[in-house]
Amino acid sequence: EERIAVETACRYGSKPDVYSSPIAEDVRVEVRMEGEGPLMGGDAKLMIVLNNTSSQPRRSTLHSQAAVMYYTGVLKDTVKKDTLSVELKPQE
């Protein structure tokens, strides 16, 4: 726990490259929206696409959350919150 705290503090401090990240960064996440986007009173259809660019299988946990936001940027309520475990094959 202490090591994680130090790495987190360094990552957001003035020297973010002092400690290398032990986490692989070869899984890409892309959020896509169907059509031109949500319309007032209409549904918004989102797709979350994960891509494993490595030659090894990867396990990942996807945390997603949708919330209502006013035009001023102020958040109101969380509409949906979900956690999903995903296993990706190499190059999948």
Rosetta blueprint (number, residue, H / E / L):
1 E L
2 E H
3 R H
4 I H
5 A H
6 V H
7 E H
8 T H
9 A H
10 C H
11 R H
12 Y L
13 G L
14 S L
15 K L
16 P L
17 D L
18 V L
19 Y L
20 S L
21 S L
22 P L
23 I L
24 A L
25 E L
26 D L
27 V E
28 R E
29 V E
30 E E
31 V E
32 R E
33 M E
34 E L
35 G L
36 E L
37 G L
38 P L
39 L L
40 M L
41 G L
42 G L
43 D L
44 A L
45 K L
46 L E
47 M E
48 I E
49 V E
50 L E
51 N E
52 N E
53 T L
54 S L
55 S L
56 Q L
57 P L
58 R E
59 R E
60 S E
61 T E
62 L E
63 H E
64 S E
65 Q E
66 A E
67 A E
68 V E
69 M E
70 Y L
71 Y L
72 T L
73 G L
74 V L
75 L E
76 K E
77 D E
78 T E
79 V E
80 K E
81 K E
82 D E
83 T E
84 L E
85 S E
86 V E
87 E E
88 L E
89 K L
90 P L
91 Q L
92 E L
